[in-house]
Amino acid sequence: MDKSDFKEFAEYQVTMRDENGKMRPANIYVYRLYDDFMIARRTNQTGLLCKIAYDDVVRIVRTLKTEDKPRFMLPEAVLAKKNWEDRTCMQAYASSPALGK
């Protein structure tokens, strides 16, 4: 897979390779796309923000509809590429201003 297969602020059901090379299903919400990786929240597991390489995604099973509002937002500094150079996961709280959080 590559960057053109994904869109920012979209939710996907995908098949991914885990750290042992096994195929696993995952639900992800994509926040930011970079040339060689994306920043996404694993919505079916821990809810951590993860740096996911496009090569780790084997196929997109389904693209889920996401509305423009309420959209879960994160500070720009959390999504900045320089913050993800030396990490693979981060715990961060996302909220929508429309929900009063």
C-alpha positions as CSV (number, residue, x, y, z in Angstrom):
1,M,0.0,0.0,0.0
2,D,1.1,3.6,-0.3
3,K,0.0,7.1,0.7
4,S,-2.5,7.5,-2.1
5,D,-4.6,4.6,-0.8
6,F,-5.5,6.5,2.4
7,K,-7.1,9.9,3.3
8,E,-6.6,11.9,6.5
9,F,-9.5,11.9,9.0
10,A,-10.9,8.6,7.6
11,E,-11.5,5.3,9.3
12,Y,-10.5,2.0,7.9
13,Q,-10.8,-1.7,8.6
14,V,-7.5,-3.2,7.4
15,T,-5.4,-6.3,7.5
16,M,-1.9,-5.6,8.9
17,R,1.3,-7.4,9.7
18,D,2.1,-7.4,13.4
19,E,5.6,-7.2,14.8
20,N,5.9,-11.0,14.3
21,G,4.8,-10.9,10.7
22,K,1.4,-12.4,11.3
23,M,-1.7,-11.0,9.6
24,R,-4.1,-9.3,12.0
25,P,-7.3,-7.3,11.5
26,A,-7.3,-3.7,12.7
27,N,-9.5,-0.7,12.8
28,I,-7.6,2.5,12.3
29,Y,-8.6,6.2,12.3
30,V,-6.0,8.1,10.2
31,Y,-4.9,11.6,11.4
32,R,-1.9,12.4,9.3
33,L,-0.2,11.0,6.2
34,Y,3.5,11.4,5.6
35,D,5.6,10.0,2.7
36,D,6.7,6.8,4.4
37,F,4.2,6.4,7.3
38,M,0.9,7.5,8.7
39,I,-0.2,8.5,12.2
40,A,-3.4,6.6,13.2
41,R,-5.4,5.6,16.2
42,R,-6.0,1.9,16.6
43,T,-9.7,2.1,17.5
44,N,-10.2,-1.7,18.1
45,Q,-7.4,-2.2,20.6
46,T,-5.7,0.2,23.1
47,G,-6.6,3.4,21.4
48,L,-3.0,4.4,21.2
49,L,-1.7,6.7,18.5
50,C,0.6,4.6,16.3
51,K,3.1,5.3,13.6
52,I,2.1,2.8,10.8
53,A,4.3,2.1,7.8
54,Y,2.3,1.7,4.6
55,D,4.1,-1.6,3.9
56,D,2.6,-3.0,7.2
57,V,-0.9,-2.7,5.8
58,V,-1.6,-5.6,3.5
59,R,-5.1,-4.6,2.3
60,I,-8.0,-2.3,3.1
61,V,-11.0,-4.4,3.9
62,R,-13.5,-1.6,4.3
63,T,-13.5,2.2,4.4
64,L,-15.9,3.5,7.0
65,K,-17.9,6.7,6.6
66,T,-16.7,9.6,8.8
67,E,-18.6,12.8,9.2
68,D,-16.9,16.2,9.1
69,K,-18.2,17.0,12.5
70,P,-17.7,16.0,15.3
71,R,-14.1,15.0,14.3
72,F,-11.6,13.9,16.9
73,M,-8.9,16.5,17.0
74,L,-5.3,16.4,18.3
75,P,-2.9,19.3,18.8
76,E,-0.7,19.9,15.8
77,A,2.4,19.4,17.8
78,V,1.4,15.8,18.6
79,L,1.0,15.0,14.9
80,A,4.3,16.8,13.8
81,K,6.7,14.5,12.0
82,K,9.7,15.4,14.2
83,N,7.8,14.0,17.2
84,W,7.5,10.6,15.5
85,E,11.1,10.1,14.4
86,D,12.1,8.0,17.4
87,R,8.7,6.5,18.6
88,T,6.1,4.1,17.3
89,C,3.2,4.7,19.8
90,M,1.9,7.5,21.9
91,Q,-1.0,7.8,24.3
92,A,-2.9,11.0,23.6
93,Y,-6.4,12.1,24.3
94,A,-8.5,13.2,21.4
95,S,-11.7,15.3,21.7
96,S,-14.2,17.2,19.7
97,P,-15.0,20.8,20.6
98,A,-18.6,20.1,19.6
99,L,-18.9,17.4,22.4
100,G,-17.7,19.8,25.1
101,K,-14.6,17.9,26.0
